Amino acid sequence: MGEDRIKTRVIGVDISNERTTYAIVDIRGNIIAEDGFVTTDYLDVNNFVTVLAEKLVEMMEANGGYDKIRSVGISAPSASFISGSIINAANLPWKGEVPLAAMLRDRLGLAVAVANDAHISALGEHTFGSAHGMKDFIVISIGVGLGSCFFSAGHEHQGYQGFAGELGHTCVVEDGRRCGCGKDGCLEAYVGAKGIVLTARELMEASDAPSLMRNLEKLTPRTIKECCDQGDEMAIEVYRRTGHYFGLGLANYASLVNPEAIILTGGISHAGNWLLEPTREAFDKYVFGNMRGKVKIHISKLDDRERDVLGASALAWEVPEYSLFK
């Protein structure tokens, strides 16, 4: 009888609104090979999955062969680990329900697991980053959208359908701004990338005060942050207002789940103290009194893309092994 070979590699895939990154990762978390492509080049999801499968096969064959890969883990916005689908993603080009795990499994003949990008960020932080050794913590992903995942007693809480932690779609302003999800007043509409830019535009329209933001060729959270670095008072006010809403949302969240720490990830977290200081101020104002001063809020030390690819690889180890080629 032949001895079963233990497979020591998986593939991690991170699908963001702009770019899809994929990597072969070994059992120790070492990235063997990595590549990517522009997500929005494929507006038809069937074409996207076909191209992704082809690129994964090409990478596997160039790095030790297909038979060394155990499974695939995928991070995507608005995805559910329970169903293996992306469902009504507000910021992706594919609408409705996309059964991504089943679609890719059919093309590759390997086990595929799909989970929400915030869930994957939390797995990455727990396995490789700031939350290593923690049992009760929240990871927030703040960029184009706003997502989260929380661990309780050492395990991630996913909820009945896999959508637990949708912090971005909790209401903070009654009859407020329209969110990409179709509701009004969502937190994401105030602290996501589009919300920050809208706050800047509203401030500039409401006042004739000088601001470096008026001269920007492109108004983005990053360029607004750069204006803050130069002492621009209106730009600083943009992040002060953003931090106020963000801290309010985090305070409500923490009051429910009582975390040891809240770890911020994603592009907007790079605004640093311009965002952190007003966030912490509002958090301390609104959080349940017994938790005040006892919940750490800090920015992840891991590179965003690397963490999410590694988190997706950690997810891949959780799905039961399956192969058409055994």
Salt bridges, closest charged atoms under 4 A:
ASP67 OD2 - ARG5 NH1 3.44
GLU125 OE2 - ARG307 NH1 3.47
GLU156 OE2 - HIS119 NE2 3.20
ASP184 OD1 - ARG178 NE 2.40
GLU188 OE1 - HIS169 NE2 3.59
GLU202 OE1 - ARG177 NH2 2.87
ASP229 OD2 - LYS225 NZ 2.91
GLU237 OE1 - ARG240 NE 2.82
GLU237 OE2 - ARG241 NE 2.84
GLU260 OE2 - LYS296 NZ 3.48
ASP304 OD2 - HIS270 NE2 3.32
ASP304 OD1 - ARG307 NH2 3.05
ASP308 OD1 - ARG307 NE 3.21
GLU321 OE2 - LYS326 NZ 3.96
